[in-house]
Amino acid sequence: MKKKISILGSTGSVGLTTLKIIDQKKLFFSINLLSANKNFKIICKQIYKYKPKIFVVTDEKIFKKVYFKFKKKNIRIYKNFKNIKSIKKNDITISAIPGIAGLEPTLQIIKYSKKILIANKESIICGWNLIKSEAKKYKSKIIPVDSEHFSILKLIKDHKLSEINKVYLTASGGPFLNYKKNKFKNIKPKDALKHPKWKMGKKISIDSATLVNKMLELIEAQKIFNLPDNKLEILIHPESLVHAVIEFKNGIKKFIYHDTSMIIPLANAIFEESLNIDLFHKKKKSSIESLKFKKVDKKIFPIIKIKKRLNEYPSTPIIINASNEILVDQFLYKKLPFLSIHKIIMAILNDRNYKKYAIRNPKNISQINIIDKWAKKTTMKKLD
């Protein structure tokens, strides 16, 4: 029997990678639901090719175009997840809508999913307690598919947290690892988008260049694996072949090595122990002969200074994430210098109203949105 699979964010890089995996095993899957925002051409191609039962299009204008184009076809088109009247239970759901916009759809789809593969770190950072509660309620299995967290998941299998001394998340260093400090003031968006190892979306590419992505991933690891802050560290690893290192108290260190492709954690999470696909026959084999690791240089990555404050209060992660979303957007539109990203995040954490919002422990999405809106509004004010 075919497994029913749904993809939230099917036109993004993770969604497209998932569909490449499905293409190699078409007889194993039927597409239940796909969702996207604006890419009309890709949405249409996916409807024709994969014939999903449901397609959710969240942009109002694109929704109308898609709805009228396919209203006589055997597919239901919705403009949000709330309006979905019925959906068959998914064997696998990929949650890959970027930003905090991915949280509500993730929560709404859990009840229809046996297994959720989360590639949206913002959902975990801002709403992990809600996700965990819903998953427990509906007996849904949660699997992180960011390469770092998937590696941690595999490495700590059959181990107790009490056995772990340190967990190291690796960072490539992005495009500016070997830049001289005097060049940073002239960095343009096109420079920051040229990641030396990974092919990613715009936001995560900028986050990699600033190292904000590792700050967010530290929060994510702390929440998913219940790891205390003092057991989490970041290492610069330019080759991007080792994604996490676990140091056990018995002196043994373990790591997982794989190429810089999201296909690997995604395919292994989809098939779990039964993976037997040659996904990589066209790729050149990478070399394990030279692997380098070094500490984070605070002069190149000043955002590392906020590491001790990442979990200062219950909603500090929501505030950091919200502020960063605005700042990345402004940088991409050339309205903000690259060096201002970390400075303004730090300024938000020192704002006179910061603690008032950070100490809140949100119980639902509405409460999360209030904190998110305050952080974004305050960030915009600091840009004036």
C-alpha positions in Angstrom: 0.0 0.0 0.0 1.3 3.5 -0.9 2.2 5.8 1.9 0.3 9.1 2.0 2.7 12.1 2.1 2.1 15.8 2.5 4.5 18.7 2.1 4.0 22.1 3.7 6.2 24.4 1.6 6.4 22.3 -1.5 7.9 25.0 -3.7 10.8 25.8 -1.4 14.2 24.1 -1.4 13.3 21.4 1.2 9.9 20.7 -0.5 11.6 20.4 -3.9 14.2 18.1 -2.5 11.5 15.9 -0.9 9.8 15.6 -4.3 13.1 14.5 -5.9 13.2 11.7 -3.4 9.6 10.8 -4.1 10.4 10.8 -7.9 12.8 7.9 -7.4 10.2 5.8 -5.5 6.9 6.9 -7.2 5.2 3.5 -6.5 5.7 4.0 -2.8 3.9 7.2 -2.3 0.7 9.1 -3.1 0.6 12.9 -2.6 -2.1 13.9 -0.1 -1.5 17.6 0.3 0.9 20.2 -0.9 1.1 23.9 0.2 2.9 26.9 -1.2 2.7 30.7 -1.1 3.4 32.5 -4.4 5.2 30.5 -7.1 2.3 30.1 -9.6 4.3 28.3 -12.3 5.7 25.7 -9.9 2.4 25.3 -8.1 0.7 24.5 -11.5 3.5 22.1 -12.5 3.2 20.2 -9.2 -0.6 19.9 -9.5 -0.2 18.4 -13.0 2.7 16.1 -12.1 1.8 14.9 -8.6 -2.0 15.2 -8.6 -2.3 16.0 -4.9 -5.8 15.7 -3.4 -5.4 19.1 -1.8 -3.3 22.2 -2.5 -3.2 25.1 0.0 -2.1 28.4 -1.6 -1.7 31.1 1.1 -1.2 34.2 -1.1 -4.6 35.7 -1.9 -3.9 36.7 -5.5 -2.1 33.4 -6.4 -4.9 31.4 -4.7 -7.5 33.0 -6.9 -5.4 32.2 -10.1 -4.8 28.6 -9.1 -8.4 28.1 -7.9 -10.0 29.3 -11.2 -7.4 27.4 -13.3 -8.1 24.1 -11.5 -11.7 24.5 -10.3 -13.0 21.9 -12.7 -10.2 19.4 -11.9 -10.3 16.7 -9.3 -8.4 18.7 -6.7 -9.4 20.9 -3.8 -7.7 24.3 -3.6 -7.7 26.2 -0.2 -6.3 29.5 0.8 -5.5 28.4 4.4 -5.3 25.3 6.5 -8.3 26.3 8.7 -10.7 25.9 5.8 -9.7 22.2 5.1 -12.8 20.2 5.8 -11.4 16.7 5.5 -8.0 15.1 4.9 -6.9 11.5 5.0 -4.3 10.6 7.6 -0.8 11.2 6.4 1.9 8.6 6.9 4.5 11.4 6.6 4.2 15.2 6.6 7.1 17.4 5.8 6.9 20.8 7.6 9.1 23.2 5.6 7.3 26.5 5.5 10.0 29.1 6.4 9.7 31.5 9.3 7.1 31.7 12.1 4.5 31.4 9.3 5.1 27.7 9.4 4.0 27.3 13.1 0.2 27.4 12.7 0.1 25.0 9.6 2.4 22.6 11.5 0.1 22.6 14.5 -3.0 22.2 12.3 -1.5 19.2 10.3 -0.2 17.2 13.3 -3.7 15.7 14.0 -3.6 14.3 10.4 -0.1 12.9 10.6 1.5 9.8 11.9 5.0 11.2 11.4 6.1 14.9 11.1 9.5 15.7 9.6 10.3 19.3 10.7 12.6 21.4 8.6 11.2 24.6 10.0 13.4 25.6 12.9 11.3 28.7 13.7 8.3 26.6 14.5 10.4 24.7 17.1 12.0 27.8 18.4 8.8 29.7 18.9 6.2 26.9 19.6 7.9 23.7 20.6 5.7 23.2 23.7 2.6 23.5 21.5 4.0 21.1 18.9 5.1 18.6 21.5 1.7 18.7 23.2 -0.2 18.2 20.0 2.1 15.4 18.9 1.5 13.6 22.2 -2.2 14.1 21.9 -2.4 12.6 18.4 0.4 10.1 18.8 2.5 11.7 16.0 6.2 11.1 15.8 8.4 14.2 15.4 11.7 13.9 13.5 13.9 17.0 13.0 15.5 17.0 9.5 18.0 19.9 9.7 21.2 18.1 9.1 22.6 19.0 12.6 19.6 17.9 14.6 19.1 14.8 12.5 22.7 13.9 13.2 22.2 14.5 17.0 19.1 12.3 16.9 21.0 9.4 15.3 24.1 9.9 17.5 22.3 9.8 20.9 20.1 6.9 20.0 20.4 4.2 22.7 22.2 6.7 25.0 21.0 8.6 28.1 21.4 12.3 28.3 23.4 11.8 31.5 26.1 10.1 29.4 26.7 13.2 27.3 29.4 15.7 28.2 29.1 18.1 25.2 27.1 18.4 21.9 28.9 20.4 19.2 26.9 21.8 16.3 29.1 22.6 13.3 29.0 25.7 11.2 30.7 26.1 7.8 31.6 29.8 8.5 29.7 30.9 5.4 31.1 33.1 2.7 33.0 35.5 5.0 35.0 33.1 7.2 38.3 34.3 5.7 37.3 37.9 5.1 39.4 40.7 6.6 37.5 42.8 9.1 37.7 46.0 7.0 35.8 44.4 4.2 32.6 43.6 6.2 31.2 47.2 5.9 31.0 46.7 2.1 29.2 43.4 2.1 26.2 43.3 -0.3 23.3 40.8 -0.3 24.7 39.1 -3.4 27.9 38.4 -1.5 26.1 37.0 1.5 24.0 34.7 -0.7 27.0 32.9 -2.1 27.3 30.1 0.4 30.5 28.1 -0.3 29.0 24.6 0.5 25.2 24.6 0.7 22.5 25.5 -1.8 19.8 27.1 0.3 17.1 29.7 0.3 17.8 33.4 0.7 17.0 33.8 4.4 18.9 30.8 5.7 21.9 31.8 3.5 22.0 35.2 5.2 21.6 33.5 8.6 24.5 31.3 7.8 26.7 34.3 6.9 25.9 36.1 10.2 25.9 32.8 12.2 22.4 33.6 13.5 21.4 30.2 12.1 23.6 28.5 14.6 22.1 30.6 17.4 18.7 29.4 16.3 19.9 25.8 16.0 21.3 25.9 19.5 17.8 26.9 20.8 16.3 24.1 18.6 18.7 21.5 20.0 18.0 22.6 23.5 14.3 22.2 23.1 14.1 19.0 21.0 16.6 17.0 23.1 16.1 18.7 26.4 19.8 19.6 26.6 21.0 22.3 29.0 22.8 25.3 27.6 26.2 24.4 29.1 26.3 21.2 27.1 25.9 22.9 23.7 28.7 24.5 21.7 29.5 25.6 18.1 32.5 24.6 16.1 33.5 26.1 12.8 33.9 23.3 10.3 34.6 24.7 6.8 34.2 21.4 4.9 30.5 21.0 6.1 30.8 17.2 6.1 30.4 16.6 9.9 27.1 18.1 11.1 27.3 17.4 14.8 29.8 15.9 17.3 28.8 14.2 20.6 31.4 14.0 23.3 30.4 11.3 25.9 31.6 11.3 29.5 33.5 8.0 28.8 35.9 9.9 26.5 34.4 8.7 23.2 33.4 11.2 20.6 31.0 10.4 17.8 30.1 12.2 14.6 28.1 11.6 11.5 29.7 12.4 8.2 27.7 13.1 5.0 27.8 15.3 1.9 26.3 18.8 1.9 22.8 17.7 0.6 19.5 17.8 2.4 18.6 14.7 0.4 20.5 12.6 2.9 18.7 13.5 6.2 15.4 13.8 4.4 15.6 10.5 2.7 16.8 8.7 5.8 14.0 10.3 7.8 11.4 9.4 5.3 12.5 5.7 4.9 14.1 5.4 8.4 15.8 2.0 8.6 14.6 0.7 5.2 16.4 3.2 3.0 17.9 1.4 0.0 18.1 4.1 -2.8 21.0 5.2 -4.8 20.3 8.9 -4.4 23.9 10.0 -5.0 25.2 8.1 -8.0 25.7 11.4 -9.9 27.7 13.1 -7.1 31.4 13.0 -6.7 32.6 11.3 -3.6 33.8 13.7 -1.0 37.1 13.2 0.8 37.4 12.5 4.5 41.2 13.0 4.4 41.1 16.6 5.8 38.5 17.7 8.3 39.1 20.9 10.2 37.4 22.2 13.3 38.1 25.5 15.1 36.5 27.9 17.6 34.2 30.7 16.6 36.0 34.0 16.1 34.0 36.7 17.9 35.4 39.4 15.6 34.1 37.7 12.5 30.9 36.4 14.1 30.0 38.9 16.9 26.5 37.4 17.2 28.1 34.6 19.2 28.1 37.1 22.1 24.4 36.5 22.7 24.8 32.8 23.2 24.5 33.0 27.0 21.2 34.9 26.5 19.5 32.6 24.1 17.3 31.0 26.8 17.4 33.9 29.2 13.6 34.0 29.5 10.9 31.8 28.1 10.2 34.0 25.1 13.7 35.2 24.4 13.9 32.8 21.4 10.7 34.2 19.9 12.1 37.8 20.1 15.5 36.9 18.6 13.8 35.0 15.8 11.3 37.8 15.0 13.9 40.6 15.1 16.2 38.6 12.8 13.4 38.0 10.3 12.9 41.7 9.9 16.6 42.4 9.7 17.4 39.8 7.1 14.5 41.2 5.0 15.8 44.7 5.3 19.3 43.6 4.4 18.1 41.8 1.3 16.3 44.9 0.2 19.5 46.9 0.7 18.0 49.0 3.5 20.4 47.8 6.2 24.2 47.2 6.3 25.3 43.7 7.0 27.1 44.6 10.2 23.9 46.1 11.7 22.1 42.8 11.9 23.9 41.6 15.0 24.0 45.1 16.5 20.2 45.5 16.3 19.5 42.1 17.7 21.7 43.0 20.7 19.9 46.3 21.0 16.5 44.5 21.1 17.8 42.3 24.0 18.7 45.5 25.8 15.5 47.3 25.1 13.7 48.7 28.1 10.5 46.7 27.3 12.4 43.5 26.4 11.9 41.7 29.7 8.2 42.6 29.8 7.7 40.4 26.8 10.5 37.9 27.2 9.3 36.7 30.6 6.0 35.6 29.2 5.4 31.9 28.7 2.9 31.7 25.8 0.2 29.0 25.9 -1.1 29.4 22.4 -0.3 30.9 18.9 -2.1 34.2 19.7 0.2 34.8 22.7 3.2 33.9 20.6 2.1 36.4 17.9 1.8 39.2 20.4 5.5 38.7 21.4 6.5 38.3 17.7 4.7 41.5 16.7 6.3 43.5 19.5 9.8 42.3 18.5 9.2 43.1 14.8 7.7 46.5 15.6 10.6 47.4 17.9 13.1 46.2 15.4 11.6 48.5 12.7 11.7 51.4 15.1 15.4 50.9 15.7 16.0 51.1 11.9 14.7 54.7 11.8 
